Amino acid sequence: MPEEWPAAIPQHGGTAGRNGLRQRVAAATERLRQPAGRTPACFVSIRYWDRRASQRHAELAPVLLVHGYGGSDRMWKPLRAELERAGFDCVIALQYNASRYGIPQIAEWLVDRAEQSMRATGIDRVHLVGHSLGGLVVREAVQRGGLAGLASTAVTIATPHLGAGLARFVPGPAARQMCPGSSYLAELDRQDPDRRTRWVAIAGVSDRVVRTSSAGFAAAGLVTLRQRNAGHGSVARHPEVTAFIAGELLRAEAPVYQAFSLAA
Protein backbone atom coordinates (compact mmCIF):
# COMPACT_ATOMS: atom_id res chain seq x y z
CA MET A 1 0.00 0.00 0.00
CA PRO A 2 1.26 3.55 -0.68
CA GLU A 3 2.46 5.70 2.19
CA GLU A 4 0.29 8.51 3.49
CA TRP A 5 1.44 12.14 3.52
CA PRO A 6 1.15 13.98 6.86
CA ALA A 7 -2.37 15.35 7.30
CA ALA A 8 -1.23 18.94 7.77
CA ILE A 9 1.82 21.13 7.31
CA PRO A 10 2.13 23.71 10.11
CA GLN A 11 2.21 27.35 9.10
CA HIS A 12 5.04 29.67 10.13
CA GLY A 13 4.68 33.42 10.36
CA GLY A 14 6.94 35.89 8.53
CA THR A 15 8.31 39.36 9.29
CA ALA A 16 6.99 42.25 7.27
CA GLY A 17 9.44 44.66 5.72
CA ARG A 18 11.21 45.66 2.56
CA ASN A 19 12.11 42.03 1.88
CA GLY A 20 8.69 40.68 2.70
CA LEU A 21 8.41 38.72 -0.55
CA ARG A 22 11.80 37.09 0.00
CA GLN A 23 10.86 36.19 3.56
CA ARG A 24 7.56 34.64 2.47
CA VAL A 25 9.35 32.60 -0.18
CA ALA A 26 11.93 31.48 2.38
CA ALA A 27 9.19 30.52 4.83
CA ALA A 28 7.36 28.53 2.14
CA THR A 29 10.59 26.76 1.23
CA GLU A 30 11.18 25.89 4.88
CA ARG A 31 7.69 24.42 5.13
CA LEU A 32 8.41 22.30 2.08
CA ARG A 33 11.73 21.12 3.49
CA GLN A 34 10.83 20.49 7.11
CA PRO A 35 7.11 20.03 7.88
CA ALA A 36 6.53 19.33 11.57
CA GLY A 37 10.23 19.88 12.24
CA ARG A 38 11.48 16.93 10.23
CA THR A 39 12.51 16.25 6.67
CA PRO A 40 9.54 14.90 4.68
CA ALA A 41 9.57 12.02 2.26
CA CYS A 42 10.43 13.40 -1.16
CA PHE A 43 7.85 11.37 -3.04
CA VAL A 44 4.60 9.99 -1.63
CA SER A 45 1.48 8.62 -3.26
CA ILE A 46 -1.98 8.34 -1.75
CA ARG A 47 -4.64 5.98 -3.07
CA TYR A 48 -8.03 7.27 -2.02
CA TRP A 49 -10.22 4.27 -2.58
CA ASP A 50 -9.67 0.74 -3.67
CA ARG A 51 -11.00 -0.88 -6.82
CA ARG A 52 -12.09 -3.92 -4.79
CA ALA A 53 -14.72 -1.77 -3.05
CA SER A 54 -16.59 -1.12 -6.30
CA GLN A 55 -16.94 -3.71 -9.05
CA ARG A 56 -19.58 -1.80 -11.01
CA HIS A 57 -17.01 0.25 -12.96
CA ALA A 58 -14.00 -2.02 -12.52
CA GLU A 59 -13.02 -1.59 -16.17
CA LEU A 60 -12.31 2.15 -15.82
CA ALA A 61 -8.62 3.08 -15.93
CA PRO A 62 -6.75 4.43 -12.90
CA VAL A 63 -6.47 8.23 -12.58
CA LEU A 64 -3.26 9.84 -11.33
CA LEU A 65 -3.30 13.44 -10.02
CA VAL A 66 -0.17 15.64 -9.89
CA HIS A 67 -0.27 18.93 -7.96
CA GLY A 68 1.82 22.01 -8.74
CA TYR A 69 4.72 23.81 -7.06
CA GLY A 70 4.13 24.04 -3.31
CA GLY A 71 0.76 22.30 -3.62
CA SER A 72 -0.60 19.21 -1.92
CA ASP A 73 -3.07 16.41 -2.51
CA ARG A 74 -5.74 18.38 -0.62
CA MET A 75 -6.40 20.55 -3.68
CA TRP A 76 -7.94 17.57 -5.47
CA LYS A 77 -10.88 17.02 -3.10
CA PRO A 78 -13.59 18.44 -5.47
CA LEU A 79 -12.20 16.57 -8.47
CA ARG A 80 -11.92 13.33 -6.50
CA ALA A 81 -15.58 13.61 -5.56
CA GLU A 82 -16.53 14.22 -9.21
CA LEU A 83 -14.46 11.26 -10.37
CA GLU A 84 -16.03 9.04 -7.75
CA ARG A 85 -19.49 10.01 -8.97
CA ALA A 86 -18.40 9.21 -12.52
CA GLY A 87 -17.34 5.72 -11.45
CA PHE A 88 -13.54 6.02 -11.30
CA ASP A 89 -12.64 3.85 -8.33
CA CYS A 90 -8.86 3.87 -8.50
CA VAL A 91 -7.52 7.40 -8.01
CA ILE A 92 -3.98 8.16 -6.89
CA ALA A 93 -2.61 11.56 -5.86
CA LEU A 94 1.11 12.23 -5.91
CA GLN A 95 2.80 14.38 -3.27
CA TYR A 96 6.33 15.57 -3.97
CA ASN A 97 8.83 18.26 -2.98
CA ALA A 98 9.32 20.53 -6.00
CA SER A 99 12.13 22.47 -4.34
CA ARG A 100 14.41 19.43 -4.47
CA TYR A 101 13.95 17.82 -7.85
CA GLY A 102 13.57 18.74 -11.49
CA ILE A 103 10.61 17.89 -13.70
CA PRO A 104 12.18 14.75 -15.26
CA GLN A 105 12.84 13.25 -11.82
CA ILE A 106 9.29 13.93 -10.65
CA ALA A 107 8.00 12.44 -13.92
CA GLU A 108 9.99 9.26 -13.26
CA TRP A 109 8.04 8.86 -10.03
CA LEU A 110 4.77 9.45 -11.87
CA VAL A 111 5.68 6.78 -14.44
CA ASP A 112 6.53 4.35 -11.64
CA ARG A 113 3.20 4.98 -9.90
CA ALA A 114 1.31 4.67 -13.20
CA GLU A 115 2.96 1.35 -14.01
CA GLN A 116 2.24 0.10 -10.50
CA SER A 117 -1.43 1.08 -10.79
CA MET A 118 -1.75 -0.73 -14.12
CA ARG A 119 -0.23 -3.89 -12.65
CA ALA A 120 -2.51 -3.70 -9.62
CA THR A 121 -5.70 -3.25 -11.65
CA GLY A 122 -4.85 -5.35 -14.70
CA ILE A 123 -5.70 -2.39 -16.98
CA ASP A 124 -3.18 -1.34 -19.61
CA ARG A 125 -3.83 2.42 -19.56
CA VAL A 126 -4.11 5.37 -17.19
CA HIS A 127 -5.48 8.91 -17.11
CA LEU A 128 -3.22 11.74 -15.94
CA VAL A 129 -4.24 15.13 -14.53
CA GLY A 130 -1.68 17.80 -13.61
CA HIS A 131 -2.09 21.29 -12.18
CA SER A 132 0.46 24.03 -12.98
CA LEU A 133 3.93 22.44 -12.67
CA GLY A 134 2.11 19.09 -12.49
CA GLY A 135 0.98 19.56 -16.08
CA LEU A 136 4.60 19.76 -17.23
CA VAL A 137 5.31 16.61 -15.23
CA VAL A 138 2.45 14.92 -17.09
CA ARG A 139 3.83 16.02 -20.47
CA GLU A 140 7.32 14.81 -19.54
CA ALA A 141 5.97 11.43 -18.43
CA VAL A 142 4.07 10.91 -21.69
CA GLN A 143 6.40 12.53 -24.21
CA ARG A 144 9.74 11.36 -22.84
CA GLY A 145 9.17 9.22 -19.75
CA GLY A 146 7.67 6.04 -21.10
CA LEU A 147 3.90 6.53 -20.84
CA ALA A 148 3.43 7.11 -24.58
CA GLY A 149 0.68 4.77 -25.71
CA LEU A 150 -0.34 4.09 -22.09
CA ALA A 151 -1.82 7.47 -21.12
CA SER A 152 -5.37 7.47 -22.44
CA THR A 153 -6.02 11.08 -21.37
CA ALA A 154 -3.56 13.75 -20.26
CA VAL A 155 -5.08 16.88 -18.70
CA THR A 156 -3.04 20.00 -17.91
CA ILE A 157 -4.64 22.70 -15.74
CA ALA A 158 -3.20 26.23 -15.55
CA THR A 159 0.12 24.84 -16.74
CA PRO A 160 2.92 27.22 -17.84
CA HIS A 161 3.71 25.52 -21.14
CA LEU A 162 5.42 28.75 -22.23
CA GLY A 163 6.81 29.44 -18.78
CA ALA A 164 5.75 31.53 -15.77
CA GLY A 165 7.56 34.69 -14.75
CA LEU A 166 7.01 34.06 -11.03
CA ALA A 167 9.11 30.89 -11.29
CA ARG A 168 12.17 33.15 -11.16
CA PHE A 169 11.44 33.98 -7.52
CA VAL A 170 11.13 30.47 -6.05
CA PRO A 171 13.88 27.92 -5.43
CA GLY A 172 14.60 24.56 -6.97
CA PRO A 173 15.45 23.00 -10.34
CA ALA A 174 11.80 22.59 -11.33
CA ALA A 175 11.30 26.34 -10.90
CA ARG A 176 14.27 27.05 -13.16
CA GLN A 177 12.79 24.76 -15.78
CA MET A 178 9.47 26.65 -15.62
CA CYS A 179 11.06 30.00 -16.38
CA PRO A 180 10.07 31.53 -19.75
CA GLY A 181 12.64 30.68 -22.41
CA SER A 182 14.24 27.86 -20.44
CA SER A 183 16.14 25.20 -22.36
CA TYR A 184 13.91 22.58 -20.72
CA LEU A 185 10.69 24.04 -22.16
CA ALA A 186 12.36 24.34 -25.58
CA GLU A 187 13.39 20.68 -25.50
CA LEU A 188 9.91 19.58 -24.41
CA ASP A 189 8.31 21.50 -27.28
CA ARG A 190 10.66 19.94 -29.83
CA GLN A 191 9.04 16.56 -29.28
CA ASP A 192 5.49 16.17 -30.56
CA PRO A 193 2.95 15.01 -27.96
CA ASP A 194 1.85 11.40 -28.39
CA ARG A 195 -1.08 11.25 -30.82
CA ARG A 196 -2.50 8.17 -29.08
CA THR A 197 -3.21 10.30 -26.01
CA ARG A 198 -6.23 12.58 -25.72
CA TRP A 199 -4.69 15.90 -24.65
CA VAL A 200 -6.74 18.45 -22.71
CA ALA A 201 -5.55 21.95 -21.68
CA ILE A 202 -7.54 24.03 -19.18
CA ALA A 203 -6.90 27.67 -18.25
CA GLY A 204 -8.44 30.10 -15.78
CA VAL A 205 -9.26 33.44 -17.41
CA SER A 206 -8.52 35.25 -14.11
CA ASP A 207 -5.22 33.41 -13.57
CA ARG A 208 -2.51 35.93 -12.58
CA VAL A 209 0.26 33.31 -12.34
CA VAL A 210 -0.05 31.58 -15.72
CA ARG A 211 -1.51 33.54 -18.60
CA THR A 212 -4.11 31.83 -20.75
CA SER A 213 -1.76 32.19 -23.71
CA SER A 214 0.81 30.09 -21.83
CA ALA A 215 -1.66 27.44 -20.67
CA GLY A 216 -1.96 25.78 -24.09
CA PHE A 217 0.50 23.98 -26.33
CA ALA A 218 0.70 22.38 -29.77
CA ALA A 219 -0.86 18.92 -29.78
CA ALA A 220 -2.93 17.12 -32.38
CA GLY A 221 -6.62 17.22 -31.42
CA LEU A 222 -5.97 19.29 -28.31
CA VAL A 223 -9.18 19.90 -26.34
CA THR A 224 -9.19 23.28 -24.58
CA LEU A 225 -11.31 24.98 -21.94
CA ARG A 226 -11.02 28.57 -20.73
CA GLN A 227 -12.92 28.89 -17.48
CA ARG A 228 -14.19 32.35 -16.60
CA ASN A 229 -14.09 33.57 -13.01
CA ALA A 230 -11.32 31.14 -12.13
CA GLY A 231 -7.80 31.88 -10.91
CA HIS A 232 -4.65 29.84 -10.74
CA GLY A 233 -5.63 27.75 -7.75
CA SER A 234 -9.41 27.89 -7.95
CA VAL A 235 -9.60 26.66 -11.56
CA ALA A 236 -8.78 23.10 -10.49
CA ARG A 237 -11.61 23.19 -7.95
CA HIS A 238 -14.20 24.94 -10.10
CA PRO A 239 -17.34 22.73 -10.40
CA GLU A 240 -17.58 23.26 -14.16
CA VAL A 241 -13.94 22.28 -14.58
CA THR A 242 -14.18 19.14 -12.43
CA ALA A 243 -17.30 18.04 -14.34
CA PHE A 244 -15.54 18.77 -17.63
CA ILE A 245 -12.52 16.66 -16.67
CA ALA A 246 -14.65 13.72 -15.57
CA GLY A 247 -16.57 13.95 -18.84
CA GLU A 248 -13.37 13.96 -20.91
CA LEU A 249 -12.05 10.92 -19.07
CA LEU A 250 -15.33 9.07 -19.63
CA ARG A 251 -15.24 10.07 -23.30
CA ALA A 252 -11.83 8.44 -23.61
CA GLU A 253 -13.25 5.32 -21.98
CA ALA A 254 -16.11 5.07 -24.52
CA PRO A 255 -14.28 2.62 -26.87
CA VAL A 256 -13.62 0.37 -23.89
CA TYR A 257 -17.32 0.37 -22.98
CA GLN A 258 -18.19 -0.50 -26.59
CA ALA A 259 -15.75 -3.38 -26.72
CA PHE A 260 -17.02 -4.61 -23.33
CA SER A 261 -20.64 -4.52 -24.55
CA LEU A 262 -19.86 -6.38 -27.79
CA ALA A 263 -17.93 -9.04 -25.90
CA ALA A 264 -20.87 -9.55 -23.55
N, C-alpha and C positions, 0 to 999 in steps of 0.2 A: 504494500500500500504506500502511496506517496506521503511524504512528510507534510505536516501542517505548519503554516507560517504563524508566528505569534499574532494573537488576536488584535493587539493594538501596539502602536509605536508612540511612546510618550512624547509630548511636545515640550520644546525648550524655548524660553523667551529670548528675545534679542535686545540689544541696546540701540536706541534711536540715535541718529547723528548723521554727519556728512557721509559716512560710509555705511549707511543703513542697508542698502542693497547688498553690499558685500557681506555684511554680517548675517543677513537673512540667508544668503546662499551658503555661507559657511555653516550656519545652524542646520540648514536642510541637509547638507552633506554629512554633518555629524550624525544626524538622525538615521541617514542611510547606512552609515558605517557602524554605528554602535547603538542599536535600539535596546532599551532596557539595560544599558551599561555593558553590553557584551557584543562581540562581533557576530553578525547574523550569518546564516547560511547564504551562500552567494546565489544558489539556484534552488528553488523549491516549487513543487507543483501540488495543487490541491484538486482532488476529484470530488465534485459536489454531490453526485448521487451515482449509484451503481446500476449498471444495465440489468443486473439480476432482479432488481426491484420492479422492473417494468418490462414485460415481454411483448406488450402491444405494439411497440414501435422498435423492436429489437434490431430491425434492419437499417435503421438510420445511423449514419456515420458519426464518429466522435467529433466534438467541437473543441478546439483549443483556443483559449483567449490569452492575448499578450498585452499587458498594460504598457504605458509610456514611461518616460523619464520621471522618476520620483513617485510613480503611481503605486497602486497596490491592487490586489484582487477584489477589494471591496467595491471598486468602481463598477464592477460587472453585475451587481445585484439585480438591477432592472432587466438587463439582457438575459441573465440566467433564468429569471422568472418567465420571460417571453419564450425562451427556448424550451423550457419545461412544458409550457402550455402547448407548444408546437409538437411535442413528442420526442425531443432530443434528450435521451436519458444517459448519455455519457458526455459530460462536459468537464473540461480540465482547464484551470486557470494557472498560468505561470507567474511566479513571483521571482524577481531577480534584482540585482544591485547594479544599476546602470552606470554608477560612478566608477566601477572597477573593470568592466569589460567592454570590448567593442561589439558592434553589431554582429559580425560573423561568429563570435564566440557565443553570444546569446542565441543566435540562430541554430548553432549546433545543439544546444540544449533543447530547443523547440523540436528539432528533427528527432532527437532521441525520444522525447515524450510522445511525439506523434507515432513513431514506429512502435513504441511500447503499447500505446492505446490500440493500434491496429492489431497487434498480436493478441492483446487481451480480449478484444471483441470479435476477432475473426473477420473483420471488415477491412477491405484493401484500399480504403480512402479516408480522408479526414477533411474537415472544414476548419479554416483558420480565420481568426478575427484579431486585428491589431489596432490599438489606439496610439496615435502620435508616433513616437519612436517604435512602438510595437508593430506598426504597419511596415516600417522598413525591415524589421526583423522577419516579418512574414514574407516580404519580397525576397530577402536574402535566402531564406529557407527553401523557397520554391525555385527561384531562378538559379541559385548556385549551391544550395545546401543538400540537395538530394530528394526533395519532395516533389520534383517535377513529375507529373503523371499520377501523383498520389493525392495532391490537394484538389479536391473537387471544387471548392469555393475558397477564394482568398479575399477577405474584406479588409480594407484599410480605412480608418476613421481619423480625420483631422491629422493626416500624416504629412510631414514636410518632405515630399518627394523632390522638391527643388531647394530644400534647406529651410532653416528657421534662424532668423537673426539672433534670437535670444539664446540660442545654443552656445554662442560665444561667451556667455557669462556664467556658465555652469561647468563643473569639472567632469573629467572622465573621457576616455577614448570615444565612447558612443556620441558624446556631445560634439567632439571635434568632427566626427563623421557626418553629423547633421548640419554643420555649418554650410551656408550657401557657397557653391563653387568648390566644395571639397572634392578631392580625388576619389573618395569612396563613392559619392553620389554619381560622379561621372562614369565610374566603372560599372556601377549597377545599371545605369541607363544604357550602356553599350550592349547589354545582353537583353534580348527580347523576352518579355514575360511568356511563360509557358502557355501555349494556345489551348492545351487540354484543361486548363483551369479557368473557372468562371471568375473573372476579376471584378471587384466592386470597390469604388472609391466614394467615400462620404465626406462632406465638408460642412462645417457650421458657418453660416453667412456672417455671424457676429464674432467669429473667432479672431482674437487679437494676437494670437501666438503663431498660428499657421494660416497664411492667406489662402483663400479659396483657389487662387491660381496655382498655389504650390501643392494643393491637396490632391491633384490628379496627375496621372502619368500616361505615357503611351502604351496601350495594351489593346490587342485585338478584341473587339466586342466588349470593351470596358463599360460596365454599368455604373452610372454616377447618380448621386443624390446631393443636392444642396439644401440643407435644412435651415429654414429661416428661424430667427429667434433662438439660436443655439450657439454657444461659445465653445471654447476649446475643450473644456471638461464636460460641460452639460450635453454636448451633442451625442456622446456615447450613451447617455441615460435618457435621452428624449424618447417619449413613447412612440412617436412616429418612426424614429430611427430604429428602435429595437424591433418594432413590428416589421419594418422593411427588411432588416437583416434576417429575421426568422423566415420571412417569405422567400427571400433569395436562396437561403439554404434549402428550403423545401422544394423550390423550383429545380435546384440542381439534383435533388433526390428523385425527381419525377421519373426519369428513365429506369431507376431501380424499382420503383413501385410498379411500373409497367411490366418489367421483366418478371417480377414476383407474381403479378396477377396472371400472366400468361402461363407461367410454370405451374400455378395452382390449377 
